[in-house]
Amino acid sequence: MCLCIPSCVLSVDEHAMTAKVDTLGVCKEISIHLISDPIAVGDHLLVHVGFAISKINQQEAETNLATYEALLAEMEREDVAVLLS
């Protein structure tokens, strides 16, 4: 299964076709070669293995991030339950 994580654009280098993004609190540089739309600071992108796959709106990014956070919280609860059993 492949996961695309919503990320917020922090800066763009159009010459190098890269952007710095915040992905779940982690800042990293990604390729924007696959995106034809203009990208600006504050935009939201779906990122997979270092490549921006698509541009999404803020509401979609927030919804996706809330889902990931809920999944991570449930996984953490399950891990704690296993450790305590």
GUNU-625542 format. One record per residue (C-alpha): x, y, z; residue in one letter. Coordinates in steps of 0.02 Angstrom, whole numbers, plus 50000, padded with zeros to 5 digits. Example, Ala and Ser with C-alpha at 12.3 -4.5 7.8 and 13.67 -1.06 7.14 Angstrom:
2
REC    east   north      up   rest
REC   50615   49775   50390      A
REC   50684   49947   50357      S
# end
This chain:
85
REC    east   north      up   rest
REC   50000   50000   50000      M
REC   50064   50172   49955      C
REC   50028   50324   50062      L
REC   50030   50503   50003      C
REC   50052   50621   50148      I
REC   49980   50799   50141      P
REC   50120   50925   50159      S
REC   50123   51115   50171      C
REC   50244   51210   50058      V
REC   50371   51315   50154      L
REC   50477   51373   50007      S
REC   50495   51341   49820      V
REC   50651   51334   49710      D
REC   50579   51343   49534      E
REC   50751   51327   49453      H
REC   50790   51163   49542      A
REC   50606   51108   49534      M
REC   50606   51073   49721      T
REC   50507   51133   49871      A
REC   50534   51126   50057      K
REC   50380   51058   50143      V
REC   50316   51022   50318      D
REC   50254   50843   50328      T
REC   50179   50800   50498      L
REC   50303   50918   50580      G
REC   50454   50858   50482      V
REC   50532   50980   50358      C
REC   50606   50904   50201      K
REC   50648   50944   50020      E
REC   50544   50863   49884      I
REC   50537   50861   49695      S
REC   50397   50958   49611      I
REC   50437   50896   49435      H
REC   50271   50802   49422      L
REC   50161   50954   49461      I
REC   50110   51065   49314      S
REC   50013   51193   49418      D
REC   50108   51339   49495      P
REC   50160   51305   49675      I
REC   50172   51439   49808      A
REC   50215   51449   49992      V
REC   50064   51391   50093      G
REC   50000   51271   49958      D
REC   49962   51092   50007      H
REC   50034   50945   49910      L
REC   50015   50758   49921      L
REC   50191   50688   49936      V
REC   50250   50510   49907      H
REC   50432   50453   49921      V
REC   50498   50629   49898      G
REC   50389   50679   49750      F
REC   50239   50795   49749      A
REC   50101   50694   49666      I
REC   49961   50823   49666      S
REC   49907   50990   49734      K
REC   49759   50987   49854      I
REC   49656   51118   49944      N
REC   49675   51158   50128      Q
REC   49513   51071   50179      Q
REC   49566   50909   50094      E
REC   49738   50921   50177      A
REC   49660   50947   50349      E
REC   49540   50801   50325      T
REC   49679   50685   50269      N
REC   49794   50738   50411      L
REC   49655   50710   50539      A
REC   49633   50534   50471      T
REC   49820   50498   50483      Y
REC   49826   50568   50660      E
REC   49679   50457   50712      A
REC   49764   50304   50636      L
REC   49929   50343   50722      L
REC   49840   50367   50889      A
REC   49751   50200   50871      E
REC   49914   50112   50825      M
REC   49996   50188   50978      E
REC   49853   50128   51090      R
REC   49869   49953   51018      E
REC   50058   49953   51045      D
REC   50035   50005   51227      V
REC   49902   49871   51252      A
REC   50020   49738   51184      V
REC   50161   49798   51296      L
REC   50048   49794   51449      L
REC   49977   49621   51414      S
# end
